Amino acid sequence: MEDSEQTNKEDILKLPRKRFFRQRAHANPFSDHDLIYPLKPEEMDWSPFYPKYFSKNSKDNTKKIDFIDVGCGYGGLLVALAPLFPDKLILGMEIRSKVEDYVKQRIDALRAQNKDDLYQNISVMRMNAMKFLPNFFEHGQLSKMFFLFPDPHFKRKKHKNRIISPNLLAEYAYLLKIGGLLYTATDVRELHEWMVEKCDNHPLFERIPDEELNDDPCIRCILHETEEGKKVARNKGDKHFAVYRRIQDPDE
């Protein structure tokens, strides 16, 4: 029994290998992925995701998710942000089951390897962000949302699948607090121009000039710590990004 327990502990400490978790690069967001979600945010039990901060069925759970990485891939941004924002709860969202399994095992291993509660503030969930974000988060709850290297959906008839669109931006504005930030990044210029156009035209977002982002540590993480960012660098490609601030409704 002791040998078995020791083996289990050693397995937890090992970081997972990506080659055992490979899956198609993208998934159809309109397919039935048999996902479980709460009817409203207050019904969500976060204790399995952040055991340090939440207790099951406790009325004292006052902590809330601050940042979300939509389509988090293999979790590079989560891991990079965790020590930079130790007081913020950061959630990665990934629709592909094998990739979500990888990130979960990666976080479990990092938590086991590190002391001082490092990496207790990040977690991952399998979910379809195009459908269910309001089921998990309250109005004005989030302070940062990341949409990094999303599926370009090159064909015109597939543009409705893009994660940045007028309808979805209205939803993101609902979830972001005033002053909250929306980050986009891609290596596809046409998609970058699309996302910029949609965000520029939305009345609840204003673009932050690139020169004002020099001191934002998230930009370095986006461009250099994410798996896609590293891949683009290896291929000597271009990386385009834009950051938008949630502003007060001018009609209010």
N, C-alpha and C positions, 0 to 999 in steps of 0.2 A: 504494500500500500504506500509506504514512504517513497519507494522508487518511482511509483506512478505519479505521486504528487510532485516530486522533484522534477520529473519529466515535463509535467504540465506547466510548472513555473518557468522552466527553461524555454518551452515553446512560446509562452506569452512574451518573454523577453526578446525573442527573435523578431526582427522586422520582416514583414512578408516580402515575397519576391513578385514583382509585377508579371513575370512571364507566366505565372500560374493564375492570373486574373485578367487575362486579355479578353476583350469584348469589342464588338463593333464600335467605331468611333462615335456614332450618334444613334439615338433612338427616336422613334416617332412619338412626339408628345401627345398625339391624338389617339394613340392606341390604348387599349385597356390593359394597364400594367398591374392590376389587382393590388392596388395600394390601400393602406389603412390610414385614415385621417380623422381628426376630431370634427365634430359639427361646428365648434366655435373654439377660439383660442383658450378660454378658461378651462376647457375640458381636457386639454393636452397634459399628459404626464411626462415631464422632462427628466424624471429621476433616472431612467436607464441611460440617458445621454450624458447627464452631468451629475453623477452621484455625489460629488463634493458639495454641490450647491442646491440640490433638490432632494426632498424626501417624499416618498409616495404618499399621496392623500394628506399632505401637511398643508395647513392653512397659513403657515409661516413662510411659504415659498414666495419671496418678493423679488427675487432676481429674474431678469428677463433677457432674452436673446438680444444682442446689440447689432451684430454684423451677420450677414448671410452671403455665402458664395454660391451663386446659382450655377449649377453644372460644374461642381468643384473638381471633377476629374480625379486624379490620384492624390489630391490633398496637399499639393505643394504650398499653396497660398495659406491654408489653415495652419500648417506647421510653421511657416515663416512668421505669421502674425501672432501666434500664441504668446511668445515671450515679449513681443513689442507692446501688446495690449493685455497685460495679465488680469486686469480688472474687467475686461469685456468678455461676454460669452459670444462665441463665434460658431456658426453652424454652416457646414457644407451640405449642399443638396445635390444628389446625383441620382439620375433615373435608371442607370445601368446597374443591375444587381451585383454582378461580379466586381465592378469597380467600387461600389459602395462597400462590399465585403472587404476589399483590400484596404480602403481608407480606415475602416473600423479597426481592423487588425493592426494597422500602422499606428493608430492613436493608442490602442491598448498597449502595444509594445513600448511606445515612447513614455506613456504614463508609468509603466512598470520600471523602466530604466532610470527615470529621473525622480529626484527628491523635490521638496519644496512645492509640491502640487503643480509642477510645470506640466502643461498640456491638459490639465483638468478643465480648462476653459474652452476647449474645442471639441466638436463632435460632428458626426455625419448622419444623414438620414436619406433613405431612398424615398424620393418624392418627385412629383410632377409640378414644378413651380408655375407652369403656365395655367394650371387649373386650381391649385389648392392653397396658395399663399395666405389668403384671408382666413382660412380655417386655422392657421397656426399663429398668426401675428395680429396684434391690435393696431388700430389707427394711430399713426405717429410713434410707433414703438421703435423702429429701426433707425440706426444712425449711419450705417454704411451698407450698400448693396453692391456686389461685384458680379459683372457679366463678362467673363473673360474667355476669349477665343471660342465663341459659340459656333454652332453649326451655321455655315454661310447660307445654306439652302439656295444655291445658285439659280435654279430654275425659277422663272417668274411665278409660276403657279404654286411654288413652294414658299414664296415670300411670307405668306400668312403664318408659316411655322416659325418665323424669326422671333427670337426672345425679346427684341426691342421693337415695339409697334405702338401706335397711338393708344390703342385700348389698354395694352399692358402697362404703358407708362402712366396712365391714369391710376391703375392699381398700385404701381410702385410709389407714386406720389401719396397715395392714401396711407401706405405703410410707413413711409419715411417721415421722421420728425422734421420740422422746419429747421433748415441748416444742415440736414442730413445729406450725405453724398452718394451719388450713383456713379460707379466706375465702369467704363467699357474698354475693352482691348481686343484687337484682332490683328492677324497678319494679312487679311484680305482688304485691300483698299476700298473696293466697291462696297463691302459690308460696313466698313468704317464710315464711309460717306453716308450710307443709308442711316446708320445709327445716329450720327451727328445731325442729319437733317431732321429726323423724327424728334430728337431731344430738343434741338433748337426751336422747333415749331410748337413745343408744348409749353403752355403758359405757366406751369408750376416748376419749371426747371430753367436754370441759367448756367451757361458753361463757365467753368473756372479757367482763366487763361493759363496756358501751359507753364509760363514763367512763374506763376504763383504756386506751382506744385513742386518746386525744387526741394522743399523741406518736408514733403509728405512721404513718410517711409513706406507707405503702401505702394507707391509707384515703383520703387526699386523691387519690391517683392513681386509685383505683377509682372514686370518685364524680365526679371532674372531668377526668381525662385519657383515659378510655376513650371510644370512639366512642358506645357505648350510653349511658354516663353523660351525655355532652354532649347527645345526642338527647333524653333524658328532661328535661334542664334546659331545652332549647329549648321543649319542649312543656309546661313547667311541671308536670311530673309528680313523684311522690314516689319516692324511692330508699330501699330498705330493705337493711340489711346486718347480718350477724352473723359473728363470728369465733370459732372453736373451737380449743382447744389439745389436742393429742394427749397423753394422760396414760398413766401406767403401768397395765398390766392389774391390776386389784385382786385377781385370783385368783392372780397369780404371786407 
